[in-house]
Amino acid sequence: MKFVITLSRDEDGMVIAECPAIPGCVSQGRTEAEAEANVREAIQACLEVRAEQGMPLTVSTRQVEVAI
């Protein structure tokens, strides 16, 4: 499976990685590469837990451009 992740920096400079298709699936790292590796592990763990609990594996997401 392929997932889109978002990367952002927090106030301490850590890179936050989130997978919007899996609610609550968030990780972090000191670098983008570390955050990506960590969120990859988090995605696997989240999918396992959701499957065990009979929950849908993902939720529908989409990107929408908003002009401001």
C-alpha positions as CSV (number, residue, x, y, z in Angstrom):
1,M,0.0,0.0,0.0
2,K,1.1,3.6,-0.6
3,F,0.2,6.5,1.7
4,V,0.6,10.2,1.5
5,I,2.2,11.7,4.6
6,T,2.6,15.3,5.7
7,L,5.8,16.7,7.2
8,S,6.0,19.9,9.3
9,R,8.3,21.3,12.0
10,D,7.2,21.9,15.6
11,E,8.3,24.7,17.8
12,D,11.3,22.7,19.0
13,G,12.5,22.0,15.4
14,M,11.4,18.3,15.3
15,V,9.9,17.1,12.1
16,I,6.4,15.8,12.6
17,A,5.1,13.2,10.1
18,E,1.4,12.4,9.9
19,C,-0.6,10.0,7.7
20,P,-4.0,11.7,7.1
21,A,-5.5,8.4,5.8
22,I,-5.0,6.8,9.2
23,P,-6.5,8.9,12.0
24,G,-4.0,9.3,14.9
25,C,-1.0,7.9,12.9
26,V,1.7,10.4,13.8
27,S,5.4,10.2,14.4
28,Q,8.4,12.5,14.5
29,G,12.2,12.7,13.9
30,R,15.1,15.0,14.0
31,T,15.3,15.0,10.2
32,E,12.8,14.5,7.4
33,A,14.4,11.1,6.7
34,E,14.2,10.0,10.3
35,A,10.5,11.2,10.5
36,E,9.7,9.3,7.3
37,A,11.2,6.1,8.6
38,N,9.5,6.5,11.9
39,V,6.1,7.2,10.4
40,R,6.5,4.1,8.1
41,E,6.8,2.0,11.3
42,A,3.8,3.8,12.8
43,I,1.7,3.1,9.7
44,Q,2.4,-0.6,9.9
45,A,1.6,-0.7,13.6
46,C,-1.6,1.4,13.1
47,L,-2.8,-0.9,10.3
48,E,-2.2,-4.0,12.5
49,V,-4.1,-2.6,15.4
50,R,-7.0,-1.4,13.2
51,A,-7.2,-4.8,11.6
52,E,-7.2,-6.6,15.0
53,Q,-10.0,-4.3,16.2
54,G,-12.1,-4.7,13.1
55,M,-11.8,-1.1,12.2
56,P,-11.5,0.2,8.6
57,L,-7.9,0.4,7.7
58,T,-8.0,3.9,6.3
59,V,-10.4,6.8,5.9
60,S,-11.0,8.6,2.6
61,T,-8.9,11.8,2.1
62,R,-8.5,14.2,-0.7
63,Q,-6.5,17.3,-1.5
64,V,-8.3,20.5,-2.3
65,E,-6.7,23.7,-3.4
66,V,-8.1,26.7,-1.6
67,A,-7.4,30.2,-3.0
68,I,-6.9,32.9,-0.4
